[in-house]
Amino acid sequence: MDLLLQKDAAAFAALFEEDGVYIDPAFGIARTGTKFVSIHHEKWHAAVPDFRADIERFLIDGRTAVIQYLGQGTFTGDALGPQDHRVEPTGKAFKARVVVILDFSEAGRVRSCVEYYDRLSMPNGDRRPFADDLTLDGL
């Protein structure tokens, strides 16, 4: 997780297999290969330079890991996403709960990384789906 937060895109991409894939369904992005994973990492940190992630849960089963984290930052940098649904910087702070599913190769490198979150809670979101004080008491 440390390499996700650091701005060293090459070091982050080195965690992936040469043909590894990073998928962000909310923005409709799939980056295949370490070159494109590195570019994606660079773009994210250029868009949200103060990004941080606090891990809430972590589960490993065989060659799969599931991580839940609370990501936050301020969208003050470059635009995000592909041209057909580009998101322009808003200068707004955001907080989003994210779940990442990682599948690893036998060599221990990332074959696939998929991040799930509610796009409305991200940098340009119109509303946040849950209050900050959300609890699961009584469920």
Protein Blocks (a to p, Z undefined) as FASTA:
>chain_A
ZZmmpmclklmmmmpcfkbccddfknopacedjklmmmmmmmmmmmmmmgccddfbdcde
hjaccdddddddddfbccedjfklcccdehiacdddddddddddfkopafbdcddddfkl
mmklcbdfbdfklcfehZZ
